[in-house]
Structure formats: C-alpha cells, structure tokens
C-alpha cells in the first residue's frame, strides 16, 4: 500500500473547511484503548448499533478501524483542522454493517454489494438518530466512505473524511502507517485483539459468495479472469476458473512474512483449505473445474 503518496494526495484536496466537528475544535472525548476519540451521542449509538449487527470479530475490526483513523488524523496538522471527526468515527464504526450474517437481517440485502448494504444501513441510522447537524452533505460523506472503503483507488481521492475512513480500515489489515508506531498499535490490539480478523473476513466472504453470488462479481480485478485461456468467448462472464479463484485466495492469505506483531494474521493451512473448499462448494465448482456454474467471486 502506497500510504505516504495517498496521504499526500488526500491532504492536497482537503483544504476546504467542514461544517461538522474537527479535532482542533473543543469537543467531548473518551479514551478507548489509549486513544482519545470523539464522544458524542451518535458515535456512542453507532458503536451499540454495530455491536448489535456484528459478530465479535467484526465489531472489534470496526472499533480498531475507527481508532486507527483517529490516530492518523491526530498526527497531521492539516487533517486536525479539516477532517470532520464525527463523520469519520460514524463511518468507520458502521462500515461493515453489510457483513451481518443474521438470518433476515434488517441491514443487508440479496441484491446489493455488502459495501452498499452498509452504506444504506448507515444512512438510515443517521436519519433516525442524527441531530440537526447531520445535513445531506455529512450524511453523504458517511455513505461514500462506507460504499468506497474497499475501493482505495477511488476513496483515497475523494473528501478527506472518505479517505481517512478507508485508510484507518486499511491499517487494521496492514498494521502499518508512517505516523503510527508499534506501541500505539499494540495498545489498540491489547483492547481489541485481532487474532480472528482474517478468519472472520474469509468466513464472511464465503457466506456472501454463497448467499448472493451475483453481487460479488467484479470485486477482483479483471486480470484474475483474463489471465486464464478463454474457452468460450460467447459467455465470458461465466468463465472464472477455479484455478484463478484459488490463486486469488492464496494471494490474499499467503502474504510475505510479517513482523512479530503481525504473524498471528497468517491463516493456518487448514483454514486456507477449508475456505477454498467452502467457496468452491458454495459455487458448485470442483477443484479441477475450469468453469463456474454461477457468475461470481468475491473479494
């Protein structure tokens, strides 16, 4: 991840003042895991809302994402003066509402990507619980931040609130950023351990692939498909070989060796095998097959 370059681009486009609460303004705070974060009624309600619609691993991920985003903002003078920290906090805490796997969930659908499910659910939450300061612009910033949080090549170039939400989430997976030291990260991890992050992510993606495969297509770059020899040009969208799925999955799980404080993020071999089998089974594809029965693969 080219964090420094992305942050520079984000700062270049964040000069306009916001109508919400910036870190340099007086505002209520609470210390969570050694990090002072904004403490307003809607942030507290957002934390409870995501707790009610998330398993514990996902809840911790969203809390860590909020904390890392807050730390990134605090470390930069321009961001402290321009980023609406209440928008960032609400967006980060609610960003994975679309991961709710509860049967008949009120925050997910069968016809939207999980990011869009989360963005729509967050908008409804703000409309119900936000005060008069939550105008259309601030609400839209939360919607965009959630809808684009997995699309860094777009989100990093939008408003600072959108970019910083995405960057805080990225730190939770990469556990690195120029302005965060290991002690700071360790403090967050002590309060919200991340040993279950990768397995929870994989299990959620498997569930999404199985329950709404048509909404997972396109979440990997096209080269995962185009690198494979074509068998039938008349039905290209149905042609994403199991071998390509396996490579994409392994590229996600078998990353380069990590420092000691990140080693526990490696998925064990049995988890990788279990996940691949589950995905292939969900999509009715055998390991030796070169064609999908459906049209999907998730990120």
N, C-alpha and C positions, 0 to 999 in steps of 0.2 A: 504494500500500500504506500503510495507516494504522499505521505501525510503532510510533509512540510510544504510541498508545492500546492497541494489542495488547500491548505490553510491560508497560504499567501493569496491565492485567487479569491478565497472566500472573504478575506479581510479587505481586499481591493474593492469588493462590491457591497460592503456593509456600512457605508458612511452615513446613510440616512438614519435619522433618529426614529425610535419606535414609540408607539403610543402606550405601550404596556410598562412593565417594571424592568429596569435594567439594574445590574449588580451594583453600580455606583450610587443608586438611589437608596434612601432608607427603606427597609422592608423587613418583615418578620422572618426570622431564620430558625432552623432547628439543626442540631448536629446529628448526622447519621453516618456511622462508620468513620468518624473523624472528619467528615466533610460538612461544612456549613451550607445548607441548601435552603431555598425559599420555602417558607411555611405559611401558605395561605389556605383558606377553606377548600378551594377547588383542587389544590395539589393534594391535600390530605384525602379528599374524597376520591381523587383519581387513584391514589395508592390502594384504597379499600376496594375500588371498583375492579382494578386489575387483579387484586388478590382473589376476588370472588369469581373471576373468569379465567384463572390461570392455575396450572399445577404449580407446585412449589418451585421447581427448577426454572420455569418460565417467569414466575414472579421475581425470583432473585435476579435473573438476567435483566429484567426491565428496571429493577432498582439500581443495579450496577451501572446500567446504561445512563440513567439519569445522573448518578454521581460522577461518572467519568466526564459526561458532557459539562456538568457544572464546574468541575476542576479545570477543564480545557478553557472555559470562558474566563474563569477567575485568573488564569495565568497570563491573560493577554489584555493589555490596557484598552485597545480598541474594542474588543469584544465586551469587556466590562461596561463600556459606555454605550453600547449599541444593541446588544442582544436582549430580547425580551425573555428574561429567565423563567418567567411563569409559563410562557409558551413552550420553551424548551423542556421544562420539567413535566408538564402535562403530556406533551407529545412522546417523550421518552418513556414515561411510566405506562402509557397506553399503547405503545407502538406494536405490540404483539397480541392485541385482543383477537386478531384473526387466527391465532393458534388455538383458540378454545376448542377442545375436542369433546365437550359435553354434548350428549345427545340432545337434539332440538335446541341447540344453543341460540340465545337471543342476539348474539353479536356476530355470528358467522352465517354464511350462505353457501349454496351449492353452485352459484353462478358468478362469483367474483374471486379474483386472486385474494390470497389471505391479507396482503397489504391493503387492498381496497376495503375488504371487510373491516379491518382495524380502523382505517380512516373514517369510514362511515359510522362505525360504532362510537368513535371518539367525538365526532361532530354531534351525534345525538346526545352524548354525555354532556358536552358543553352547553348545548341548547337547553338541557334540563337543569344543570347545576351552575352554569356560569352566571356571574353578575353582569351589570350593565357595561362593564369594561370590555366584555367579550363581544366585540363588534365583528362584522363579517370578515375583516382582514385578519384579525388574530385567529379566528376560527379556521380560516382558510390556511393559515400558516401551519396549524396543527395537522390539518388534513393532508397538506402536501408533504410535511415532514414524515408522516406515517406511510403514506402511499409510496413515497420515493426512498424509503430508508434502505431498501436492498439495491437501489439503482444509484450507486455512488457517482457514476459518470454524469448523472443529471442533478441529483440532490446537492452535491458539493458546489454547484454553480448557481444555485438559487439563493433565496434570502438566507441571512446568517443563521436564523433560527432553524431553518430546514437543514442546512449543512451541519450545524453543531449537533443536532439530534442524531443525524446519521453517523457523525464522527464518534460520538460517545458510544453508540452501539458497536461501531467497528472496533473500538478499543477493547470492548468486552471479549471479542473473539481473538484479536491480535495481541492484546495485553502489551501494547507499546504505543508511545506517543512522545514526541520531543519534550513536552513540558511536564510529563508525569514520571516520577521516579519509582523505583521498586518498592520503597517503603510506603508510598502513598497507595499504590496498587495493593500491596499486602494488607493494608488497613481495611480496604474495601472488601477484599476476599475473606478476611477474618470474620466480618459481619455477614457477608453473603457469599459463602463458598461456591466455587464454580466447577466442582468435580463432575457435576452431572449435566453441564451445559451441552456438550457435544452429543451425548446420547439422547438428551431431550430434544435437541434440534432434529436429529436424524429420525427419531420416532414420530415427531410432528410431521416432517416432510413425507414420511411413509404414509401416515394417515391421510394427508392431503392428497397424495397421489391416488390413494385407494378410493377416496370419497368424492373427489371432484377432479378427475384427470383432465378434463377439457380445459380447466382453468390453470393448469400447471405448464402448458405448452409455451415455449418461448422463454422460459426463465433461465435456460442455459444459452450461451451464445451459439449462433448457428453453426459454428465450426465443429461443434460436437457431432453434428449430423453430416455436414458437408465433407468432413474428413473421411467418411466411410464411402466405399464404392456404391454408386447408385444401382438399384436393381430394377426400379420401375419409375420412370420419370413422371408417369401419369398420376402417381399418388405419393408425392414427396413427403407430405406432412405426416403420413403414416409410417415413414421409414426412419426410425431412430433405433439402430441395432442395440441389442442387449450389451454387446461388447462396448459400445460407446457409453452407455449408461454406467457400466462398471468402471470404465476409465474415469469418467467424470466424478463418480462417487469416491473412487480411491484418491483422486487428486485432491478432493476436499478433506479426506480423512488422514491420508498418509503425507502430511506436510513435512517440510525439512525439520531436523531436530530443533527443539526449543530449549531455552534456558531452564534451569531447575524449577523456577516458579511457574513454568508453563507445561511441564512434562505430563502432568495429570490430564491435560486436554487430549492427549493421544487416545483415540478409541482403540480398545483391545481388539485383537484379531477376531475373536468370537463375535464381538459387536458388529464389526465390519461385515463379516459373513452373514450374520443374522439379518442385518439391514438390507444387504443386497438381495438375499433370498426373499425377504418380505416384499421389497419393491417389485421384484420380478414376478412374484406370485400375485401381487395385487394387480399387476398389469397383464397377467396371464401370458408371461413370456418366460421361456426356459433359458438357461444359460447358453445353450447352443443356438438359439434362435437368432435370425437376422432381421426380424420384422416384429413390430408391435401389433397387438390386437387393437389397441387404442391409439390415441394421438398425443401422448403426454410424457413429460418428465419434469420433475420439479427441481428447484434449486437446492 
